[in-house]
């Protein structure tokens, strides 16, 4: 009786394991909740900023971001996200960096980043 029970359990476990779906590959797009699932009155901003009433402003897209949400590999925008998260980058001591050197130096913030995601509500 015990042998039959163990055999039945092992067959059931093997059958259950063979029916599992393969894991779904996630993408950066999966980070955005579909608009129909957002609460009423909540939406991603499509403009740089919107003046509501009086002195109230709803801030939207970050400077230079072409879409909301933005997903991409532009090194300048990835470095910008890094600065927003980590704070301003430290600039080396010494003579000031010129207009060509500064973006190259700040571009190091995107090193090791394959793809970035940013959004504004």
Order of alpha helices (4+ residues) and beta strands (2+ residues): alpha-beta-beta-beta-alpha-alpha-beta
